[in-house]
Amino acid sequence: MKNPVAVDAQSFFLYFNYGKITGKLLKKNDLY
């Protein structure tokens, strides 16, 4: 079985990176 802590950390980093990408998109939209 996978280590639940490792899976939780991986999902956290994926969510964090997704937030940074969407944050950049929102900032670009604000420029217009």
PDB file of N, CA, C and O in Angstrom, chain B, residues numbered from 101:
ATOM      1  N   MET B 101       0.837  -1.206   0.000  1.00  0.00           N
ATOM      2  CA  MET B 101       0.000   0.000   0.000  1.00  0.00           C
ATOM      3  C   MET B 101       0.873   1.257   0.000  1.00  0.00           C
ATOM      4  O   MET B 101       1.997   1.249   0.500  1.00  0.00           O
ATOM      5  N   LYS B 102       0.339   2.319  -0.561  1.00  0.00           N
ATOM      6  CA  LYS B 102       1.087   3.580  -0.581  1.00  0.00           C
ATOM      7  C   LYS B 102       1.040   4.248   0.793  1.00  0.00           C
ATOM      8  O   LYS B 102       0.115   4.040   1.578  1.00  0.00           O
ATOM      9  N   ASN B 103       2.044   5.038   1.050  1.00  0.00           N
ATOM     10  CA  ASN B 103       2.086   5.783   2.304  1.00  0.00           C
ATOM     11  C   ASN B 103       1.081   6.934   2.212  1.00  0.00           C
ATOM     12  O   ASN B 103       1.242   7.809   1.361  1.00  0.00           O
ATOM     13  N   PRO B 104       0.051   6.959   3.063  1.00  0.00           N
ATOM     14  CA  PRO B 104      -0.979   8.011   2.970  1.00  0.00           C
ATOM     15  C   PRO B 104      -0.401   9.409   3.122  1.00  0.00           C
ATOM     16  O   PRO B 104      -0.918  10.364   2.541  1.00  0.00           O
ATOM     17  N   VAL B 105       0.668   9.533   3.901  1.00  0.00           N
ATOM     18  CA  VAL B 105       1.291  10.850   4.090  1.00  0.00           C
ATOM     19  C   VAL B 105       1.920  11.319   2.783  1.00  0.00           C
ATOM     20  O   VAL B 105       1.818  12.493   2.425  1.00  0.00           O
ATOM     21  N   ALA B 106       2.573  10.397   2.070  1.00  0.00           N
ATOM     22  CA  ALA B 106       3.216  10.749   0.800  1.00  0.00           C
ATOM     23  C   ALA B 106       2.152  11.126  -0.230  1.00  0.00           C
ATOM     24  O   ALA B 106       2.336  12.075  -0.992  1.00  0.00           O
ATOM     25  N   VAL B 107       1.057  10.396  -0.256  1.00  0.00           N
ATOM     26  CA  VAL B 107      -0.027  10.688  -1.199  1.00  0.00           C
ATOM     27  C   VAL B 107      -0.632  12.052  -0.884  1.00  0.00           C
ATOM     28  O   VAL B 107      -0.932  12.829  -1.790  1.00  0.00           O
ATOM     29  N   ASP B 108      -0.810  12.339   0.407  1.00  0.00           N
ATOM     30  CA  ASP B 108      -1.390  13.621   0.805  1.00  0.00           C
ATOM     31  C   ASP B 108      -0.466  14.766   0.411  1.00  0.00           C
ATOM     32  O   ASP B 108      -0.923  15.816  -0.040  1.00  0.00           O
ATOM     33  N   ALA B 109       0.835  14.558   0.584  1.00  0.00           N
ATOM     34  CA  ALA B 109       1.806  15.596   0.220  1.00  0.00           C
ATOM     35  C   ALA B 109       1.796  15.812  -1.286  1.00  0.00           C
ATOM     36  O   ALA B 109       1.870  16.947  -1.755  1.00  0.00           O
ATOM     37  N   GLN B 110       1.703  14.715  -2.049  1.00  0.00           N
ATOM     38  CA  GLN B 110       1.698  14.830  -3.509  1.00  0.00           C
ATOM     39  C   GLN B 110       0.460  15.595  -3.973  1.00  0.00           C
ATOM     40  O   GLN B 110       0.554  16.467  -4.838  1.00  0.00           O
ATOM     41  N   SER B 111      -0.692  15.272  -3.405  1.00  0.00           N
ATOM     42  CA  SER B 111      -1.928  15.963  -3.796  1.00  0.00           C
ATOM     43  C   SER B 111      -1.855  17.431  -3.395  1.00  0.00           C
ATOM     44  O   SER B 111      -2.395  18.297  -4.083  1.00  0.00           O
ATOM     45  N   PHE B 112      -1.178  17.710  -2.268  1.00  0.00           N
ATOM     46  CA  PHE B 112      -1.046  19.099  -1.821  1.00  0.00           C
ATOM     47  C   PHE B 112      -0.211  19.897  -2.810  1.00  0.00           C
ATOM     48  O   PHE B 112      -0.562  21.023  -3.162  1.00  0.00           O
ATOM     49  N   PHE B 113       0.909  19.302  -3.264  1.00  0.00           N
ATOM     50  CA  PHE B 113       1.765  20.012  -4.223  1.00  0.00           C
ATOM     51  C   PHE B 113       1.045  20.209  -5.554  1.00  0.00           C
ATOM     52  O   PHE B 113       1.194  21.252  -6.190  1.00  0.00           O
ATOM     53  N   LEU B 114       0.266  19.214  -5.978  1.00  0.00           N
ATOM     54  CA  LEU B 114      -0.487  19.360  -7.224  1.00  0.00           C
ATOM     55  C   LEU B 114      -1.501  20.495  -7.090  1.00  0.00           C
ATOM     56  O   LEU B 114      -1.663  21.302  -8.005  1.00  0.00           O
ATOM     57  N   TYR B 115      -2.180  20.549  -5.948  1.00  0.00           N
ATOM     58  CA  TYR B 115      -3.172  21.599  -5.716  1.00  0.00           C
ATOM     59  C   TYR B 115      -2.499  22.962  -5.627  1.00  0.00           C
ATOM     60  O   TYR B 115      -3.022  23.959  -6.123  1.00  0.00           O
ATOM     61  N   PHE B 116      -1.316  22.992  -4.980  1.00  0.00           N
ATOM     62  CA  PHE B 116      -0.586  24.256  -4.827  1.00  0.00           C
ATOM     63  C   PHE B 116      -0.125  24.771  -6.186  1.00  0.00           C
ATOM     64  O   PHE B 116      -0.258  25.960  -6.478  1.00  0.00           O
ATOM     65  N   ASN B 117       0.419  23.876  -7.024  1.00  0.00           N
ATOM     66  CA  ASN B 117       0.872  24.275  -8.362  1.00  0.00           C
ATOM     67  C   ASN B 117      -0.317  24.720  -9.212  1.00  0.00           C
ATOM     68  O   ASN B 117      -0.203  25.670  -9.986  1.00  0.00           O
ATOM     69  N   TYR B 118      -1.458  24.039  -9.073  1.00  0.00           N
ATOM     70  CA  TYR B 118      -2.658  24.414  -9.822  1.00  0.00           C
ATOM     71  C   TYR B 118      -3.110  25.814  -9.411  1.00  0.00           C
ATOM     72  O   TYR B 118      -3.552  26.602 -10.247  1.00  0.00           O
ATOM     73  N   GLY B 119      -2.996  26.113  -8.127  1.00  0.00           N
ATOM     74  CA  GLY B 119      -3.380  27.435  -7.635  1.00  0.00           C
ATOM     75  C   GLY B 119      -2.470  28.517  -8.198  1.00  0.00           C
ATOM     76  O   GLY B 119      -2.924  29.614  -8.524  1.00  0.00           O
ATOM     77  N   LYS B 120      -1.166  28.199  -8.310  1.00  0.00           N
ATOM     78  CA  LYS B 120      -0.236  29.191  -8.849  1.00  0.00           C
ATOM     79  C   LYS B 120      -0.538  29.450 -10.314  1.00  0.00           C
ATOM     80  O   LYS B 120      -0.474  30.592 -10.770  1.00  0.00           O
ATOM     81  N   ILE B 121      -0.870  28.388 -11.064  1.00  0.00           N
ATOM     82  CA  ILE B 121      -1.160  28.541 -12.496  1.00  0.00           C
ATOM     83  C   ILE B 121      -2.431  29.370 -12.683  1.00  0.00           C
ATOM     84  O   ILE B 121      -2.459  30.287 -13.503  1.00  0.00           O
ATOM     85  N   THR B 122      -3.478  29.049 -11.925  1.00  0.00           N
ATOM     86  CA  THR B 122      -4.730  29.798 -12.053  1.00  0.00           C
ATOM     87  C   THR B 122      -4.529  31.229 -11.576  1.00  0.00           C
ATOM     88  O   THR B 122      -5.153  32.151 -12.102  1.00  0.00           O
ATOM     89  N   GLY B 123      -3.665  31.421 -10.586  1.00  0.00           N
ATOM     90  CA  GLY B 123      -3.374  32.771 -10.096  1.00  0.00           C
ATOM     91  C   GLY B 123      -2.734  33.612 -11.182  1.00  0.00           C
ATOM     92  O   GLY B 123      -3.051  34.792 -11.329  1.00  0.00           O
ATOM     93  N   LYS B 124      -1.823  33.002 -11.954  1.00  0.00           N
ATOM     94  CA  LYS B 124      -1.178  33.720 -13.055  1.00  0.00           C
ATOM     95  C   LYS B 124      -2.205  34.074 -14.126  1.00  0.00           C
ATOM     96  O   LYS B 124      -2.167  35.167 -14.691  1.00  0.00           O
ATOM     97  N   LEU B 125      -3.126  33.143 -14.405  1.00  0.00           N
ATOM     98  CA  LEU B 125      -4.146  33.405 -15.417  1.00  0.00           C
ATOM     99  C   LEU B 125      -5.043  34.556 -14.975  1.00  0.00           C
ATOM    100  O   LEU B 125      -5.410  35.409 -15.782  1.00  0.00           O
ATOM    101  N   LEU B 126      -5.397  34.577 -13.676  1.00  0.00           N
ATOM    102  CA  LEU B 126      -6.254  35.654 -13.180  1.00  0.00           C
ATOM    103  C   LEU B 126      -5.531  36.987 -13.265  1.00  0.00           C
ATOM    104  O   LEU B 126      -6.140  38.006 -13.591  1.00  0.00           O
ATOM    105  N   LYS B 127      -4.234  36.987 -12.975  1.00  0.00           N
ATOM    106  CA  LYS B 127      -3.466  38.231 -13.048  1.00  0.00           C
ATOM    107  C   LYS B 127      -3.395  38.725 -14.490  1.00  0.00           C
ATOM    108  O   LYS B 127      -3.478  39.927 -14.741  1.00  0.00           O
ATOM    109  N   LYS B 128      -3.242  37.801 -15.437  1.00  0.00           N
ATOM    110  CA  LYS B 128      -3.196  38.188 -16.854  1.00  0.00           C
ATOM    111  C   LYS B 128      -4.537  38.779 -17.276  1.00  0.00           C
ATOM    112  O   LYS B 128      -4.584  39.754 -18.027  1.00  0.00           O
ATOM    113  N   ASN B 129      -5.629  38.183 -16.791  1.00  0.00           N
ATOM    114  CA  ASN B 129      -6.957  38.689 -17.150  1.00  0.00           C
ATOM    115  C   ASN B 129      -7.173  40.075 -16.570  1.00  0.00           C
ATOM    116  O   ASN B 129      -7.865  40.893 -17.176  1.00  0.00           O
ATOM    117  N   ASP B 130      -6.595  40.355 -15.405  1.00  0.00           N
ATOM    118  CA  ASP B 130      -6.769  41.669 -14.784  1.00  0.00           C
ATOM    119  C   ASP B 130      -6.062  42.763 -15.582  1.00  0.00           C
ATOM    120  O   ASP B 130      -6.431  43.934 -15.493  1.00  0.00           O
ATOM    121  N   LEU B 131      -5.052  42.384 -16.359  1.00  0.00           N
ATOM    122  CA  LEU B 131      -4.318  43.391 -17.127  1.00  0.00           C
ATOM    123  C   LEU B 131      -5.170  43.952 -18.263  1.00  0.00           C
ATOM    124  O   LEU B 131      -4.965  45.084 -18.703  1.00  0.00           O
ATOM    125  N   TYR B 132      -6.122  43.154 -18.729  1.00  0.00           N
ATOM    126  CA  TYR B 132      -6.923  43.624 -19.854  1.00  0.00           C
ATOM    127  C   TYR B 132      -7.998  44.598 -19.396  1.00  0.00           C
ATOM    128  O   TYR B 132      -8.769  45.097 -20.217  1.00  0.00           O
TER     129      TYR B 132
END
